[in-house]
Amino acid sequence: MGLFEKKSAFRKFVDSITNAIYDNPELGPEFMEELEESLIMSDIGIETSEKIMTELDKAINERYIIEKDAVLKEFTSIIENIIDKGDRNKMSENYPLIILMIGINGGGKTTTIAKLANIYKKKGKSVILAAADTFRAAAAEQLQTWGDRVGVRVIKHAEGTDPTAVIYDAIQSAKSNNTDVLICDTAGRLQNKTNLMNELEKMSRVISREYPEATRENLLVIDATTGKNAISQAEEFSGITDITGIVLTKMDGTARGGISITITDEYDMPIKFIGMGEGLDDLIPFNAHEFAEGIFDA
């Protein structure tokens, strides 16, 4: 499934930008002002919006662009250049692979874990899940339900126990069974950053000690519908641990899409996946060119 088979996910973003371009009679100051306002209203940060507008203004003047279609094409090219992080947009294909899933509660982390497990299962990879969010009520049971549905093992302990102990046991199981992918749930209590930082640092030390040969991915799961709050989450979690990629969830109708551009630009974080729905197959690998070229084809 391509990124834009569910094109309605970016409808608001598409409409605001295309309306700003095509509804203005000429490419003058009013046009530039309205387009920049549309960018900001689409959850693109001020700094990133200014960068886009500077590049667009430069292209229009240097290339004597007067056609609206040419403006849209140039705008699309600018967006692609911003969000394209090259190979960093791709998940590592070196196995064994340990994926630490990070993000606040309610952002879609658990369902994203299930979708990731489903992706790797379809690739023929063996998968184990670690229910290391031991503080949220019924978190392990919820993950177990998804594990049963996907058909993968879940390592879990009693509620309230040391989450790193779960990671330790999951690593031992993954090693003894030559498992390709270990996906670890983690707590999302951002309101208590000190404890969360200590937990993530402890997990990282255990992984490095017990499984140094494993490849690591630390994925930050962000609910795109939270708008500019998603930017705050990116800032907070990037200060807690090394983030190798972003998963944007709930990009299915209410999200405006611009958040992905801001995060990749202002925090230099590559987007790895976009969640486009609730189904197991609704986690789409991010592709910068397809995003930029396909978004205005909606």
N, C-alpha and C positions, 0 to 999 in steps of 0.2 A: 504494500500500500504506500503510495506516495504521500509526501507531506501535505499536499493540498487537495487530496480527495475530499476532505471535509473543509472546504473553503470558507464556510460561514464563520469559522473560528476567528477570522481576521476581518470580518465584514466592516466593523466600526472603523478600524484602522484604514482599510482600503477606501471606504467612503469619504472619510475626512480628508485624506490626502488627494484623491482624485477630484473631489469637489473643489478643493482649494486651487488645483491646477486648471481645471477646465471651466470653472464658473467665472473666472476673472477674464475680462475682455482683453487685457494686455499684461505683459510681463514687467510690470512696473513695481514701485515701492509697496503699493497696496497688496499686490499679489504676494510679494515676499513676506510681508507682515502676516497675511492670512495663513500662508503655508506654515510659517514658523509656529503660529498659534495652534494650528492643527496638529503639528508634531507634539507640542507640549501636552495638548489635550488627549493625545493618544498614548500617554504615559512615557513619552520620551523625555529624558531629563533636559534641563536647560542647557547644560554644557554640551551635551551630544547634539541637541537641536541647533545650537549655534554653529557647531562644527559642520553639520549637514548643510546649513544655509550658506556658510562661507564657501564651501566647496561648490555648491550649486551656483551661487552668484558668480564665482570665478569662471566656471564652465560656460555659463550663459554669455558672459562678456567676451571671453577669449575665443569662443567658437561661433559667436554671433547667432546663438540659438533663438529662434522666434516661434517655432512650431511647438504646440502643446505636447504632442506625442514625443518629440525630442527631449522636452523637459522631463517628462515621466521616465524616459529611458535613462537619462543622466541621473535622475534621482535614484532609480533602481540600482544603477552601478555604484553609486556612493554608499547605499545601504549594504550592498554585497561586500564592498571593501571593508566596511566597519565590522561586520559580523563574521567575516571569514577568518578563522584562526588556523586554517590549514589542517594538519594532522591532529591538532589538539581538539578538533570537533569530533574526532572518532574515538571510540572506546579502544583500549588496548586489546590486542588479539594475542597477547602472550599469556600462556597459562602455566601453572595455576594462577587464578585471578581472585583477589579479595576486593570486594566493593563495600565500602562503608557508606551507608545512606544517612545523610544528615539533613535536618530541617525541623521546623516547628511542628508541633502537633496540629493536625487538621489540614495540613498542606498537601495531603495525598501521598505521603511517604510509603505507607503500608501497601496500598494498591500499586504504587510504582514498583515496589519490590517484586510483587507478584508478576507484573508485566515484564520486568526484566528477566525473572526466572523463566517465564514462558518463552521469551526471545531466545535465551540460551538453550533451553530444552529443544526448541525447533531447529537449532543449529547442531543438535546432536551432542551437546555438552552436558556433563553431569553437574548438578546444582545442589547445594545445601543452603538453607536459610538459618540465620542465627537471630533469635528473638532477644536481643540485648537491650531493648527498651523495657526494663523490668520494673519501672516505677509507674507507668501509666496503666491504669486498671484495665485488665482484659486484653492488653496489647499482644501478649504471647498467644492467647487464644484466637485473636483476630488473625494473626500471622499464620497460625496453624490451619485455620480454615482456608486461607488462600493457598497454603502449601499443599493441602489435600486436593484442592481444586486443580492446581497445576500438576501435581504428582511429584513433589519434591519433599525431601526430609526437612524437618524443622528441629533445631536444637534449642531447647528452652529450659529454664529453671523456674522455681517458684517466684511469685510476685514479690518484689522488694529485695531480692538478692543482688549480689554484686554483678553488674552487667559485664564486667571484664571476665568474670568466671565463665559466662556463657560464651564469650568470644574464644576463650582458651579451649573449652570443650569442643566447640565447633571446628576450631583449627585442627585439633587432634583427630576428630572424625574425618575431616576433609583430607588430611594427610594419609591416614590409614586406608582410606577408600580411593585414593588418587582422584579426588574430586576436582573437576576443572574450575568451577566457580563457587565461591563462598560469598553470599550476600548478607550483610549484617545490618539489622535495624539498630537504631540508636535513639536515645532520649531526645526530646525536643523542647526541653524546658529553658527557653532562652531567657526567661525572667530571672533565672539563677545562673548567670554566666560562669561564675567561679566554679561551681560544682560541675557544670557541663564541660567546661574546659578541662578540668581535672580528669573527668571520665574519658573524654576523647583522647587526651594525652596518654592516659594509662592503657587504653585499648591499643593505641598506636605502638607503644613500647612492647606490649605483649605480642602483637603481630610481628613486629620486627625481630623480636627475640625467638619466637616459636616457629616462624615461617619466613625467614629472610629471603628465600628464593622466590616467594610469591610476588606477582605484580600487584600494584595498589592503584585503586581509583577511589577518590573521595567525592561523592556526588551530593551536591546541595539541591534538595527538592524545594521548589518555590511555586506557590499558588499564584498564577498570573493574574487572577481576578482581584488580588489584594492591591493591585496598582502600585503606587509609590511605596507602600509598605514593603513590597518585595525588594526594593532597593535597600531599605534599612536592613532586611534580613541578610542580603548579600554582604553588606558592610560588616554586620555583626559577626556572622559565621566565618568570614574570611579572616577576621581577627582572632578567631578561636583555633582554626586549623587550616591546613593547606587544602584548598578546594581545587580539584582537577577538572571539574565540569559541573554544569547546571542541568537540571531537569525541570522544564517549565510544565506545570500541570494545569488542567482545567482550561485549556485553550479552545473551548468549544461553545462559543456563542456570546459569552458575556465579556470575555477578555478582549482588550484592544490591540494587543500584539506588540506595542512599542516597548514594553518592558524588556523584551529580549535584546533589543538594540542597545538600550541604555546599559544593561548589565555587561554585555560583551565589550562595550566601549569604555565605560568609566571604571570598571573593575577588571578588565582584561580577562574575563572568565568565558571560556568556550561553552556554547550550548551543545550538549550531547544528545538530548532527546526532548521531544515535545509530546505531552499527553493531550490527546485530542478527544477523549471520551472515557467511558467507564469500562469498556470491554477489554479483555486481555490483549487483544491485538491493537489497541489504541495508543500504543507508545511508539512514536515515529522517530527514527534516527534523524538527527538534524543535518541538513545540507544547506550551506550558505547560498549557493547558486540557485538551488531550487526554491529556497525561501524568497530570495530577491526577485527572481524571474517569475515565480508562480503566484506571488501574493497579489499582484495587480491583474491576474488573469481570472480572479474569482468571479 
